[in-house]
Amino acid sequence: QVQLQESGPGLVKPSQTLSLTCTVSGGSITTNSYYWSWIRQPPGKGLDWIGYITYSGNTYYSPSLKSRTSMSRDTSKNQFTLQLSSVTPEDTAVYYCARFSDINYSYKYWGQGTQVTVSA
């Protein structure tokens, strides 16, 4: 069974860069048809899709966040990362990594989420 685990600092200062890592077990991030995604949920709000990095390393980001978003991967560690620059308190959210399948068009596997608070 595929498992995803987010890790990174829970507190980030305004104007700094939020950096998170998702460690994947039970499946390879290079397996065809899978998109490794970052999604967040601000307090009291719905899910907000950030972007993904594909099995081949291509990235695609939400237009609203594209200018501040960078995703990468380390295939040797079976990890992918999120960097969100110039953060403000509006970026405070629970951040999730998840696997999207372009076969089933679904997010079957999710990490448990990690709270990130942007505050001085």
N, C-alpha and C positions, 0 to 999 in steps of 0.2 A: 504494500500500500504506500502511496506517495504521501510524504509528509513535508510540510514547509514550516520553517521557523524564522521569524523576524528577530533581528537583534540590532542594537544601536542605542545611543543615548536617549534618555527619556526627556531631557531638558535641553533646549537649544536657545541661544540668545538671539534677539532680533538682529537682522542683517547678516547673520552667520549662515552656514550651509548645514542643512539637515542631511545626515548620511545614515542609511540603513542597509543592512545586508539580509538577504533571505537565503537560508541554507536548505537545500532540497535533498531529501533522502528517499530511497525507494524507486527512483526513476532519474533518468539523465536529462539535464536541461538542454541537451542537444538532440533529443529524440524528435523526429519529424512530427509536425502538426501541432506542436504545443507552443503557446505564447506565455511567457512568464511576466506576470502583471503586478503592478502596484496600484492599490485602491485605498482610499482613505475615507474616514467618516468623522467630520467635525461634530462637536457636541451638539445634540439636538437636531442634527441634520441627516440627510440621507447619504448614501455612498457616492463618492466622487472619484471617478476613474482618472488615474494619473497617466498611465501609459504601460507599454510592455516592451520586452526584448524577446525576440523570437528564438526558436531553436537554432537558427542560422546566424544569429547575432544582430539582425536588423532591429531598429528601434522605431517606435512611434509614440508620440506624446499627445496628451490633451492640448488642443490649441490654446486654451487659457493658461496653461502651465508650461508650454513648450520652451519659452525663452529662459526658464529657470530650471529646467529638468535635464538631468543626464542619467542614463542607465547604462550599466555595463555588466559584464559577467566574467567569472573565472571558471572555465570549464573543468580545470584540474581539481577545483574544490567543490564543484557542483553548486556554485553560488551565483546569485545575481544581486546587483546593488542599485540603490536609488540615491541620487544626490539632488537636493532641492535647495537652490541658492537664494540668498537675500530674503530669508524668511521673515514673516511678520506674525503677530498673534493670530491672524486669520488662518495660518497654516497649522494651528493646533488641532490635532485630530488623533484618532486611532488609525494607525497605518497597517494595512494588510498586504501581504504578498499572496498571490493566488495563481493557479494554473488555468489558462484558458485553452480549450480544444477547438480547433477550427473544423473538426469533424462533427462534434456534437454541439458546438456553439454554446458551451456551458463552462462555468467555473465549478468543477467538481471538488477541487482540493484548495483549501485555504490554510494559511497560518492562523494562529490564535489572535493575532493583532498585537500591536505594541503602541502604547500611549506615548505621544510626543507632544510636549508642551513648549510653546515658544514664549519665553518670558525673560525679562531682565532680572 
